[in-house]
Amino acid sequence: MQFISSDTSVWIDFSTINKTELPFRLPYTYIMNKDAVEDEILSPPSLGSELVSYGLVPVELTIEEFFLAQQFGTVYKKLSKYDRIALAIAKSRKIILLTGDGALRKAAAQEEVTVMGTLGILDQLWEESLISAAELKFCLEELNTHNGGIIRLPREELEQRLALFSK
């Protein structure tokens, strides 16, 4: 089982379209700092417990991850505390970082951490035949409907995928 360090942005995307369970079809164990699960996932208030019920694993920081997250605070000023923690976990444990946050993606690139986002999850679900064409089309349409608000996906990439499934 492959572990993936997670921030909240992708979960908010899937929650917004009422498909929070979808990423858990993939053979990953998603982990998130315990405090982030309790403090940061506030919208909707039940999202943190919902994610845990699907299999999200709250984890404690190691001392090395704590200091690495503090170091990231001096280098990456735009990152929130929990973004720095998610990045520190991914870098320290040499695992993928799940995020859609632009500043966090840039920091991850600088730190040579592999990143996956909402569209990457959908792509993998499709490639592994874990989602039907109709369900994928629904997700893409819903993401597109909410894009530019709480969801902030690359418009061109989203439109390319929509074009493939709108034929």
N, C-alpha and C positions, 0 to 999 in steps of 0.2 A: 504494500500500500504506500503510495507516494503522499507526502505531506505538502501542504500549501499554506503559507502564511497569508492571512487575509486582513485587509482593512474593511471599512464598512461600505464603500461606494458601490461595489458590485451587488452586495446584498440589498441595498436600497433600490437598485435598478430592478432586481428580480421581485422584490416585495411590491414595488409600484405596479408591476404588471400581474400581480397575484400568481407568481410562479416561483416562489422561494425554494420549493423542493427540487427544482430542475438540476442545479449543479450537483446535488447529492446522488444523482444517477451515475455520475462519473466515478471511477475507482480511485478517488482521492480522499484523504483525511484533511479537512480544512481546520486550521488552528487559528486562534486569535487570542491575544493577551486577555487574561481573565478580567482585568479592570476595564478594558475596552468593551468587552461584551456587556459588562454591567453599566458602564458610564456613557459610552458613546452611541450605542445603538438605541436611540430614543424615539425614532419615528418609523413605524408606530411603536408605542411603548412595549408591546409584546414581542417585537422582532427578535431580540436577543434570546429569549426563552424558546421561541419558535425555531431559531437556527440550531440551538443546542438539542432540541427534540429531534431534528433531522440528522444530527451527527456532528455539528461544529464542536470542536474540542477547545474549551478555555484552557490556556496554559499560563504558567508562571514564567517570568523572565529569569534567565540565568544572570549571574552578576556581570558576566561579560556582555550580555545583551543589554543590560541596564546601562553600562558605561558606553557602549557603542551608540545607543539611542541618545544619550546625553551629548556625545561627540557630534552626532548628526545635527543636533540643535544649533550648533555653532556654524555648521557648514551649509545647511539647508533651512534657511530662515522661514520659508513658506510652509513648511511641514508642521502639522499639529503634533502634539506629544504622541498620540496614538499612531499617527502615520510613521513617525520616527521609530516607534516600537515595532510596528509591523515590518518595516524595512530591516531593522536590526535582527529580528528573528529570522527573516528570510536569508539575510547575508550570513549570519552566524551558523545557521543550520544547513546552509547551502541548498535551499529549497526555493520553489517558485513563489513569487509575490502576486497575490490576487488583488488587483486594484484597477480602478478606472480614473483615479485622480491624476490629473496632468502633472502637477508638481512632483508627486510621489513617483510617477513613472519616469520622469527625468532624473530624479535622484537615484532611482534603481539602476538606470542605464549607467550613470556615473559610477555606481558601486558594482557594476557588472552582475546585477541580479536579474534573473529572467522574470518577465512580467507576463501575466495573462489577465484579460479583462472580461467583461460581459460578452462581447462578441466572440472572443476566443472560446469561452465556455460553450456558447451556442454552436460554434463551428465543430468543436469536439463531440458534442452530443450528436450532431448530424453525422459526422464521420464514423462514429461508433454505432450508428443506427439505434440510438437511445431516445430519439425524438422523431415524431412523424413529420412529414412535410407540412401538414396542416397546422400542427402545433408550433413548428418553427416559424411558419408564416405569421401566425397569430402573435407570437412573441416579438418578431421584428416589427409588425404593424403597431403593436402597443408601445414598444420602445420608441418608435418614430413619433407616435402621437404625443408622448411625454418628453421627447428630446428637446433640449433647450431650457427646460425647467429644472426639476429635481434630477432628471437624467441628463447627462452631458456626454453623449457618444459622438465619435467622429461622423458627421453627417454623410460624407461621401462613402465611407465604408458601410454604413447602415443602408444607404440607398442602393449600393451595389448588390448587397445581399437581398434586399427587397425585390429588386429587378429580377433576380434569378428565380424567386419563388412566386412572382406575380404573373408568370407566363401561363 
